[in-house]
Amino acid sequence: MMSTQERLARRSPAPMAIALVWAFSWFALLGVRPLFNPDEGRYAEIPREMLATGDWLVPHLNNLVYIEKPPLQYWATAVSFEVFGIDVWAARFYTGLCTLLTVLVIAALAWRLWGSMAARRAGFMLASMLAMIVIGQQLTLDMSLTFFLTLTLAAFCVAQEAAMPQERRRHWMWLAWGSAAAAFLTKGLVALVLPALTLVAYSLLYRRWKPWRRLSILSGFALFALITVPWCVLMQRHVPQFINFFFIREHFQRFLTRIEDRYEPAWFFIPVLAAGCVPWILPAARALGSAWKSSNAQADFEPRAFLWVWTGVVFVFFSMSDSKLIPYILPLFPALALLMASASSESLRRDLLRTSAGVIGAGVLLIAAAGILPQLLHDPARAPYFAELRLPLLAMGLIAVGGGWIARARIEPSMALGTTAYLCFMLLLVSARSIAPLYSDASLAAQISHAIMPGTRIYAVRTYDQTLPFYLGRTMTLVETRGELDFGLRLEPDKEVGTLAAFTGRWAAEPQALAVMEPDTYALLRTQGLPMVVRANSPGRLIVSRR
């Protein structure tokens, strides 16, 4: 039975006002930090080169074929550049938009399944999770993949409603298939693997087979193929190695072997999951521990059980891989927010009150950390940058203490806790500007870009910074460095300088050229008598000219 205070809270305009402020600030702050290495520089440069070359079919990075991932996000970012101009804000706009849309999809599904209070909780919880904020404000593929997979999941759940007319059910399933196709064009076969594994696991665990008859599998798969196959066919025609590289190496070998040198132990995602849920660790743990229970043995489909299976499948699937990165499990967090929001009001309230106390405790720790931060920094080269985080840590601590205290006095504390977490995490991201020179070459580019002539060749000697081509608006000639550009260099070997000795010969013949290198390489070449004048420098790299 809902209390009078809860009914008043439901009718309050405050949640909508706060949501609008969140959305405005979310987009306003997308451009306050430079692009960080490696992903942000890479995924901004590829669409920049699409616009520069006019080739929207074959992705290129540093003027080399780069087909590790499909092109949908590159296309979207290139369109953003066309509309808003080529800058950091426009580069992050698409991923920021995908984050907002994911929250809206989850809130809409919660409202349809469990009502307005669950929708409010789900929206605030998801929008304030550490994983969603940090990854959603970065330029990676994982947030757009998460949006399309979440839309697939939501459309599938709606299509399982028992009383739905067949024609409307088919439309919802077409939406699921279409969004799965968009997920494929974002990051590949995982778009089919995760939904398929979830449906199989759900059917086996709960002995529910009717959802299989509601898949519209023939028309749905035809729609999926219509959206995805043309790009694959065109790519194979233009790059004959495409199928082997994209499907065999980038899917099966990456998952089953350690070719990417990203191996982590099987338990790697346990702390990632816990940290990603902050501040909602308690309600998340309760949801994961209890949502598996079948509440209606007669139902054809149970959304909570299916969502629980989804979170488990995503977690286990990526835990089994020999290639692990923190953002990989991001697609489970929207479903987890639904599980938390749909819990019983009494148990959720107890968890949120304890969470409020935890937030206050975390605030005290942040205040203490701000006080002793200088004593914790031992690297003299990096300490000055991290020391600037002292004031933001203090501010975060004060916000956490105040927000936790306010939340303890609320009948419905999810909004207060969510706002507190959102403010703290966004403040952390804004303050990351102070450490940007350690992780981005934006400042290096700013020192030299005004002096670069249109025909000046730029060499990247034994190093390749992913952000530098974007900020310079130029590609570079690689010297003794390959990395992830190895595939493109094997296709066009004339675009590299293979040895340091060959570079020294070229350097003498191109007096207007510039070279990017690390301090150790600079010291080595100086000992060989190579003429170099430092024109720009950052903590990790420098740019030199011949004179």
C-alpha atoms as one frame of an Amber mdcrd trajectory, in Angstrom:
protein
   0.000   0.000   0.000   1.483   3.342  -1.029   1.759   5.948   1.733   0.529
   9.556   1.376   4.131  10.783   1.239   4.991   8.325  -1.512   1.933   9.426
  -3.514   3.006  13.063  -3.141   6.550  12.159  -4.201   5.179  10.468  -7.313
   3.287  13.635  -8.320   6.200  15.993  -7.557   7.649  17.934 -10.506  11.133
  17.758  -8.958  12.234  14.529 -10.713  11.465  15.922 -14.151  13.235  19.195
 -13.359  16.308  17.342 -12.091  16.297  15.064 -15.123  16.284  18.081 -17.461
  19.188  19.675 -15.570  21.062  16.368 -15.759  20.505  16.136 -19.518  21.609
  19.721 -20.126  24.763  19.366 -18.030  25.486  15.965 -19.572  25.830  17.458
 -23.047  27.337  20.731 -21.881  30.305  18.956 -20.294  31.135  16.591 -23.159
  33.899  18.835 -24.452  35.570  20.049 -21.257  38.334  17.408 -21.347  40.752
  16.670 -24.180  40.543  13.314 -25.913  42.462  10.647 -23.992  44.568   7.804
 -25.353  44.052   5.388 -26.900  40.375   4.860 -27.759  39.181   8.452 -27.889
  41.887   9.564 -30.267  41.332   6.557 -32.530  37.548   6.859 -32.712  37.724
  10.592 -33.406  40.437  10.318 -36.071  38.746   7.606 -38.161  35.602   9.696
 -38.871  37.765  12.788 -39.382  39.608  10.907 -42.124  36.274   9.761 -43.573
  35.340  13.381 -44.105  38.791  14.340 -45.353  39.011  11.533 -47.947  35.337
  11.060 -48.800  35.718   7.283 -48.283  32.801   6.260 -46.027  33.083   2.563
 -46.825  36.550   1.434 -45.704  37.597   2.892 -42.326  41.120   4.336 -42.246
  43.312   5.260 -39.290  46.391   7.375 -39.988  45.670   6.876 -43.718  45.843
   3.074 -43.325  43.027   0.527 -43.696  41.613  -0.152 -40.228  38.832  -2.748
 -40.119  38.940  -4.056 -36.557  35.421  -2.715 -35.992  32.350  -1.999 -38.187
  31.594   1.567 -39.307  28.279   2.665 -37.742  29.787   4.785 -34.972  32.351
   6.223 -37.378  29.503   7.267 -39.677  27.558   8.822 -36.819  30.581  10.762
 -35.559  31.411  11.934 -39.064  27.857  13.266 -39.384  28.322  14.995 -36.020
  31.478  16.636 -37.387  29.569  17.774 -40.456  26.837  19.345 -38.340  28.797
  20.777 -35.395  32.342  21.074 -36.719  35.415  18.968 -35.965  36.099  19.313
 -32.261  36.060  17.302 -29.036  32.429  18.057 -28.196  31.226  16.869 -31.587
  33.429  13.775 -31.324  31.741  12.742 -28.067  28.217  13.829 -29.002  27.103
  10.485 -30.423  28.224   8.430 -27.418  26.704  11.009 -25.084  23.439  10.763
 -26.997  23.535   6.952 -26.823  23.897   7.166 -23.034  20.849   9.407 -22.707
  18.814   7.189 -25.030  19.783   4.091 -23.037  18.483   5.691 -19.850  15.240
   6.675 -21.591  14.731   3.160 -22.987  15.243   1.621 -19.548  12.886   4.108
 -17.889  10.245   3.461 -20.565  10.527  -0.315 -20.172  10.317  -0.047 -16.381
   7.206   2.118 -16.698   5.573  -0.385 -19.040   6.395  -3.368 -16.836   6.072
  -2.005 -13.304   4.739   1.551 -13.324   5.957   5.125 -12.907   7.770   4.723
  -9.579   9.905   1.901 -10.963  10.564   3.976 -14.090  11.789   6.892 -11.989
  14.033   4.681  -9.904  15.449   2.859 -12.912  16.246   6.118 -14.696  17.943
   7.751 -11.723  19.862   4.602 -10.812  21.171   3.951 -14.302  22.009   7.590
 -15.019  24.101   7.837 -11.849  26.046   4.566 -12.044  29.790   5.099 -12.166
  30.185   2.837 -15.220  27.501   4.637 -17.237  28.802   8.118 -16.446  32.503
   7.477 -16.973  32.112   5.391 -20.147  29.212   7.451 -21.457  31.355  10.598
 -21.327  34.154   8.939 -23.292  34.469   8.278 -26.996  34.396   4.479 -27.192
  32.244   1.932 -29.015  30.911   0.335 -25.837  28.252   2.921 -25.066  26.685
   2.798 -28.516  26.807  -1.012 -28.428  25.084  -0.898 -25.038  22.337   1.350
 -26.367  21.483  -0.893 -29.309  21.658  -4.068 -27.209  19.445  -2.437 -24.567
  16.932  -1.465 -27.242  17.034  -5.046 -28.532  16.427  -6.351 -25.019  13.593
  -3.902 -24.331  11.800  -4.537 -27.629  12.050  -8.283 -27.089  10.585  -8.026
 -23.566   7.656  -5.917 -24.795   7.009  -8.383 -27.624   6.542 -11.157 -25.072
   3.410  -9.624 -23.554   0.813 -12.381 -23.680  -2.160 -10.203 -24.670  -0.388
  -8.351 -27.480  -1.926  -8.670 -30.970   0.240 -10.622 -33.384   0.762  -7.714
 -35.753   2.050  -5.426 -32.979   4.225  -8.245 -31.615   5.831  -8.609 -35.020
   6.578  -4.872 -35.124   8.280  -4.993 -31.724  10.355  -7.971 -32.833  11.355
  -6.140 -36.003  12.576  -3.323 -33.771  14.589  -5.889 -31.786  16.109  -7.368
 -34.940  16.826  -3.938 -36.399  18.563  -2.685 -33.268  20.562  -5.937 -33.123
  21.693  -5.187 -36.678  22.788  -1.713 -35.598  24.689  -3.334 -32.721  26.413
  -5.615 -35.249  27.434  -2.596 -37.317  28.844  -1.116 -34.117  30.910  -4.003
 -32.771  30.267  -7.203 -34.677  28.894 -10.661 -33.904  28.446 -10.036 -30.190
  25.172  -8.348 -31.224  23.722 -11.773 -32.057  25.686 -13.916 -29.612  24.557
 -12.225 -26.384  20.779 -12.193 -27.127  20.907 -15.771 -28.464  22.800 -17.112
 -25.446  20.406 -15.309 -23.110  17.313 -16.797 -24.755  18.826 -20.290 -24.729
  19.897 -20.019 -21.082  16.520 -18.590 -20.024  14.584 -21.343 -21.809  16.725
 -24.091 -20.306  16.702 -22.688 -16.769  12.982 -21.901 -16.578  11.546 -24.367
 -19.107   9.857 -21.531 -21.000   9.735 -22.184 -24.738   6.949 -19.908 -25.932
   9.267 -16.903 -26.571  10.826 -18.938 -29.383   7.506 -18.851 -31.220   7.366
 -15.078 -30.913  10.698 -14.255 -32.531   9.429 -13.528 -36.078  12.665 -15.250
 -36.965  12.303 -15.412 -40.758  11.269 -11.825 -41.352  13.462 -10.617 -38.477
  16.602 -12.304 -39.734  15.866 -11.040 -43.240  15.741  -7.505 -41.823  18.989
  -8.111 -39.919  20.694  -9.365 -43.093  19.328  -6.500 -45.177  20.956  -4.007
 -42.808  24.280  -5.771 -42.187  25.217  -7.842 -45.237  25.686  -5.040 -47.805
  28.571  -3.470 -45.891  30.247  -6.869 -45.440  29.929  -7.689 -49.152  31.260
  -4.305 -50.239  34.141  -4.563 -47.780  35.118  -7.996 -49.111  35.203  -6.587
 -52.630  37.417  -3.666 -51.638  39.584  -5.518 -49.090  39.905  -9.232 -50.025
  41.360 -10.024 -46.568  38.247  -8.662 -44.838  36.437 -11.903 -43.925  39.533
 -13.571 -42.534  40.678 -10.526 -40.565  37.327  -9.198 -39.359  35.494 -12.426
 -38.541  38.286 -14.931 -37.802  40.924 -12.788 -36.163  38.855  -9.992 -34.616
  36.118 -12.282 -33.281  37.204 -15.861 -32.737  40.948 -15.463 -32.247  40.518
 -12.358 -30.110  38.026 -14.187 -27.864  39.795 -17.548 -27.689  43.479 -16.584
 -27.689  45.811 -13.970 -26.220  46.789 -12.317 -29.486  45.738  -8.872 -28.191
  47.777  -9.120 -24.972  44.677  -8.268 -22.924  44.573 -11.378 -20.795  43.119
 -11.033 -17.311  42.091 -13.705 -14.786  38.560 -15.123 -14.807  37.565 -13.027
 -11.764  38.615  -9.760 -13.450  35.071  -8.460 -13.942  33.969  -9.023 -10.332
  35.569  -5.810  -9.011  34.663  -4.084 -12.296  30.996  -4.949 -11.709  31.131
  -3.769  -8.093  32.829  -0.485  -8.975  30.552   0.083 -11.960  27.463  -0.157
  -9.743  28.618   2.561  -7.340  26.730   3.938  -5.447  24.108   1.199  -5.861
  26.189  -1.768  -4.706  23.742  -2.997  -2.041  20.563  -2.980  -4.163  22.564
  -4.456  -7.057  23.826  -7.312  -4.897  20.307  -8.015  -3.630  18.904  -7.981
  -7.173  21.577 -10.346  -8.462  21.006 -12.662  -5.530  17.216 -12.823  -5.677
  15.898 -11.896  -9.138  16.480 -15.418 -10.466  13.520 -16.758  -8.478  10.438
 -17.618 -10.507   7.470 -15.613  -9.232   4.816 -17.027 -11.565   5.217 -20.584
 -12.747   2.251 -20.213 -15.121   3.532 -17.169 -16.999   4.806 -17.556 -20.555
   7.532 -15.001 -19.894   8.951 -13.398 -16.753  10.822 -10.154 -17.434  12.762
 -10.086 -14.150  14.050 -13.619 -14.646  15.011 -12.859 -18.231  16.837  -9.677
 -17.214  18.684 -11.623 -14.528  19.772 -14.189 -17.112  20.918 -11.370 -19.405
  23.195  -9.894 -16.726  24.619 -13.337 -16.009  25.233 -14.172 -19.657  27.020
 -10.879 -20.355  29.176 -11.305 -17.256  30.079 -14.952 -17.860  30.599 -14.553
 -21.614  33.222 -11.841 -21.275  34.775 -13.485 -18.221  35.488 -16.539 -20.391
  37.301 -14.492 -23.020  41.084 -14.285 -23.163  40.726 -10.624 -24.130  39.270
  -8.427 -21.384  38.814  -4.688 -21.033  36.814  -2.861 -18.361  34.010  -1.518
 -20.653  33.145  -4.949 -22.086  30.466  -5.703 -19.464  28.744  -2.329 -19.829
  25.665  -3.908 -21.552  24.647  -5.631 -18.304  24.229  -2.425 -16.273  20.918
  -1.247 -17.859  19.296  -4.617 -17.100  20.720  -4.497 -13.584  19.135  -1.079
 -13.057  15.757  -2.588 -14.000  16.241  -5.416 -11.521  17.070  -2.963  -8.751
  14.188  -0.628  -9.554  11.628  -3.451  -9.616  12.540  -4.803  -6.172  10.011
  -4.549  -3.358   9.736  -1.055  -1.905  10.529  -2.179   1.626  13.717  -4.087
   0.845  14.861  -1.387  -1.562  14.301   1.311   1.031  16.416  -0.584   3.576
  19.202  -0.969   1.054  19.068   2.697   0.087  19.214   3.850   3.707  22.339
   1.756   4.180  23.653   3.129   0.908  23.115   6.648   2.262  25.291   5.813
   5.237  27.902   4.370   2.900  27.877   7.536   0.777  28.473   9.620   3.905
  31.377   7.337   4.839  32.808   7.594   1.318  32.561  11.372   1.549  34.578
  11.376   4.780  37.235   9.207   3.106  37.394  11.570   0.122  37.894  14.539
   2.428  40.679  12.688   4.209  42.235  11.689   0.868  42.262  15.335  -0.223
  44.189  16.176   2.934  46.918  13.571   2.479  47.083  13.483  -1.332  50.522
  15.182  -1.580  52.008  12.475   0.654  50.621   9.749  -1.639  52.282  11.073
  -4.809  55.818   9.744  -5.255  56.490  10.168  -8.995  57.992  13.658  -9.381
  57.084  13.789 -13.084  53.402  13.020 -12.522  52.813  14.422  -9.041  52.187
  18.057 -10.107  49.328  16.972 -12.362  47.629  14.684  -9.839  48.131  17.216
  -7.035  45.581  19.434  -8.774  42.917  16.835  -7.933  43.094  17.825  -4.270
  40.371  20.478  -4.407  37.994  18.356  -6.540  38.397  15.455  -4.074  37.497
  17.775  -1.219  34.455  19.064  -3.104  33.346  15.511  -3.924  33.684  14.558
  -0.268  31.544  17.472   0.882  28.898  16.715  -1.758  28.825  13.050  -0.739
  28.439  13.823   2.958  25.687  16.367   2.308  23.877  14.256  -0.262  24.006
  11.132   1.886  22.604  13.052   4.832  19.743  14.446   2.743  18.961  10.995
   1.337  18.572   9.509   4.811  15.680  11.867   5.492  13.772  10.973   2.313
  10.899   8.542   1.922  12.188   7.860  -1.612  15.963   8.387  -1.396  16.909
   7.158  -4.884  16.652  10.635  -6.412  18.840  12.237  -3.724  21.426   9.462
  -3.924  21.438   9.533  -7.702  21.901  13.306  -7.804  24.740  13.077  -5.292
  26.526  10.383  -7.281  25.987  12.221 -10.563  27.477  15.440  -9.184  30.495
  13.646  -7.730  31.280  11.626 -10.842  30.821  14.554 -13.213  33.081  16.684
 -11.009  35.676  13.917 -11.218  35.468  13.917 -15.029  35.723  17.695 -15.254
  38.762  17.700 -12.971  40.433  15.122 -15.243  41.540  18.109 -17.324  44.390
  18.579 -14.863  45.950  15.216 -15.755  45.201  15.469 -19.485  48.846  16.175
 -20.499  49.743  12.694 -19.199  47.143  10.930 -21.347  46.595  13.209 -24.333
  48.761  15.098 -26.823  46.279  17.939 -27.183  48.706  20.362 -25.527  51.570
  19.111 -27.729  49.523  19.758 -30.868  48.520  23.213 -29.644  52.181  24.232
 -29.387  53.020  23.371 -32.992  49.849  23.292 -35.119  50.026  26.986 -36.068
  53.509  26.510 -37.539  52.792  23.450 -39.730  52.718  24.192 -43.443  50.326
  22.258 -45.752  53.116  20.180 -47.321  55.075  19.450 -44.156  55.635  15.744
 -43.548  55.298  14.538 -39.966  57.107  11.405 -38.825  56.070   9.349 -35.795
  59.344   7.773 -34.685  59.001   4.615 -32.575  55.750   5.934 -31.136  52.189
   6.619 -32.237  49.917   8.787 -30.150  46.273   8.175 -31.055  45.165  11.729
 -30.237  47.839  13.651 -32.129  46.575  13.125 -35.731  43.131  14.340 -34.706
  44.412  17.512 -33.051  46.870  18.236 -35.847  44.315  17.361 -38.523  47.106
  15.442 -40.246  48.216  11.848 -40.648  51.809  10.819 -39.922  54.459   8.590
 -41.480  55.299   5.771 -39.076  58.907   4.890 -38.300  59.663   1.556 -36.614
  56.202   1.356 -35.065  53.233  -0.772 -36.061  50.969  -1.948 -33.241  47.324
  -2.086 -34.274  48.219  -0.494 -37.621  50.078  -3.640 -38.662  47.237  -4.870
 -40.912  47.057  -1.613 -42.839  50.842  -1.466 -43.180  50.939  -5.002 -44.581
  48.492  -3.861 -47.260  50.474  -0.684 -48.015  54.064  -1.150 -46.814  55.259
   1.919 -48.715  53.493   4.106 -46.150  56.025   3.350 -43.407  59.713   3.825
 -42.767  60.852   0.445 -41.527  64.070   1.299 -39.710  65.593   4.137 -37.753
  68.521   4.157 -40.169  66.194   4.738 -43.122  64.544   7.582 -41.211  67.856
   9.373 -40.632  68.473   9.326 -44.373  65.050  10.802 -45.102  65.464  13.374
 -42.346  68.491  14.844 -44.039  66.569  15.165 -47.315  63.473  16.844 -45.843
  64.497  19.959 -43.935  60.877  21.103 -43.475  59.716  17.862 -41.880  58.724
  17.362 -38.240  59.175  14.273 -36.085  57.277  13.098 -33.029  59.227  10.945
 -30.605  59.687  10.050 -26.970  62.562  11.489 -24.917  64.566   8.237 -25.044
  64.443   8.167 -28.844  65.394  11.819 -28.974  68.423  11.177 -26.758  69.482
   8.219 -28.950  69.286  10.221 -32.166  71.162  13.118 -30.600  74.048  10.811
 -29.798  74.115   9.893 -33.511  74.500  13.550 -34.410  71.096  13.941 -36.055
  70.212  17.664 -36.299  67.062  18.310 -34.270  65.498  21.353 -32.637  62.714
  20.821 -30.076  59.605  22.734 -31.150  57.028  21.334 -28.716  57.063  19.032
 -25.724  54.762  17.260 -23.284  55.469  14.890 -20.378  55.716  11.887 -22.695
  56.616  13.163 -26.174  58.224  15.970 -28.095  58.162  17.316 -31.632  61.376
  18.309 -33.381  62.354  19.952 -36.639  65.662  19.763 -38.473  66.518  23.374
 -37.759
